[in-house]
Amino acid sequence: MNRRIAIKRIGLSFGSISLSTGVISMIKSCQSPNADLKFFSSNQISFLDRVLEIILPETETPGALSLNLSKFVDSYVSENIRSEDQKYLIAMIDEFTHMILKSENLKSIDQAENNVIEKYISDHIDNGSMIANDGKNYSQICGLFREMAVNSYKASEYVMTNKLGYVPIPGYYDGNVDV
């Protein structure tokens, strides 16, 4: 299978999040800090936490770590992405982390500072022609990281209720409204 097709499918699935009851229950389950991992390993989740926090840092609004966006991404990938696309996603994340480790002469991705990871993401995220030292282009996986971050942020309970005014169960209805 072609990696471009797999990335496109994963990206389209993240882009087409609809607010069904399944997605709402996934959002609520990800709000607890002790949510079980369904797809990613703990090392991959810690790397994903760091990447998502780089893309969506905490400002006056909560960031990716505060909203547990990596848990939502984990749950979403395990339940909504096809198994062969899941394998490519894991392989691409592992290749990207391996490239960072090799370029920085590190043993573990936990040793890498956030500014180092941010440098590699910013080099590749919008630059389709940026080729790494190993001859590969990582712009697709960096774009997918950004898409995961933004779409899971927009689907988070905080954003839905505080920024978008979403109410899961309609409240008071007044049919007698002045026009």
N, C-alpha and C positions, 0 to 999 in steps of 0.2 A: 504494500500500500504506500502511496505517496504521502510524504509528511505534510506537504502543503494542503492536501485534501483533509488530512486529519486535523490540522490546525484550523482550517476553515470550518469544519464541522463543530469543533469544540467552541470556537469563537461565535459561530451562529447560535449554538445552544445557549451560551451565556448571554447573547444579545436578545434572545427571545424568551426571557424569563417572564412568565405570566403569573399573575397572582391567584393561583389556584389554592385550594385548601392544603394541598401537599406542600407547596412552596411556603405558605404561611406557617404550617407546622414545623417545617425545616428551619425557618427564621427564628421561631420561638425556641426551638431546641438548641440552637446555636448560641443563644444568649446566656446560657449557663456556662460557667468557666470549666466545668468538669465534663463537657460533652465528649463522648468516646469518638476516637478516630475511626473512620470507616474505610478510607482508601489510602491516604498518605501515611508514611511512617512518621515517627516523632521527629526524626532529623529533618525530613522533608517539610513537615509542618513548621518547625522552627525557622527554616530557611524561608518558607513562604510567608511566615509572620513578618520577617525582616523586610522582605521585598514589598509586601503590601503596605507596611508602615513607611517605607521609603516613598512609595507612590502616593499614599494618603496619610500624611503625618497628622499628629494631633495638633490642632490650633484652637480656636475658640469653639470648634465642634470636635467631637470625638474622632480619633483616628482609627486605623485598621485594627490595632491591638485592643483598643477599648471596646470595639464592637464585635470582636471575635470573628472577623471576616474570613480568616483561614479555616475556621471550623465550618462556616457556610460553604466555602469553596470545596472543602473535603466532602461534605455531605452531598453537595450538588454533583460533583464529579462521580461519586460512587453510585448515585441513583439515576443520573440522566445522560451520562456519556457512554457510548458503546465501548465494549471491552477492548477491541483492537485500537480504538482511539485513546483509551486510558493507557495502554502500553506505550504508545508513542509519546504521550504527555510525560509519563515517568522518564522515558528515555531522553527526551529533550531537556527536562529539568536536570537530570543527572549529567548530561553532556555540558550544559551551561555551568553547573557548579564545578565540574571537572576542569573546564577551561579556566575558570577563575582560580582554582587551586593551583593549576599548572603555571599560569601566568604570574601568580604572586608567590610561588614556592611555599605553599602552605600544606599542612597535612589534613586539616579538617576545615569545613566551611564555617564552623563556629569560631575559628581563629580570625577570620576575615572581619575587618571593621566595616561598619555600615557605609562609610564613605567610599570604600573600595567597591563594595557591591553596587552602590549608587553610580559610581563611575562606569562600570561595565553595563549597567542597565541604560544609562543615559547615552552611552556610545551607540547602542544598538536599537533603542526603542523607536526612533523615527528615521533612522538612517538605513535604508534597505541596501546600501552599497558598502556598509562597514563590514569588512572581513576580519575575523579574529586571527590571531597568530596561528591557530591550527587550520586555517583555510575555510572555516565555516562561517556562515552568516546566522547570527542569533537574533535578528530583528523580529522574526516571527514569534519566538517564545517571549521576548520582552514585550511585544505588542499584546500578546495573550495575557501576560501578567497584568498589564494595565487594564485590559478589558475585564479580567476577573475582578480586579480591585474596584473599578468604577461600577460595574453592574451589581456586584454584591453589596457595595456601599449604598446604591440606590434602593436595593431591596431590603436593607436593614430596617429593623423596627424603629430605630431612632429617626432615620431620615423619613421613613414613611409617615410616621405620626407627627413629628415636629416640623419637618420641612415641606412635605407634600400634602399634609392634611388628610391622610388616608384613615378611614375608620372601617375596621373589618366588618362590623355589624352596624348597619345604619341606625342612627339614634332617632331622636324626636323628628316627626314629620308634621309640618304645618302646611296644610293645603290652602290656607287663607293667607296668602302673602301679597303684599302690595307690589304692584308692578310699576 
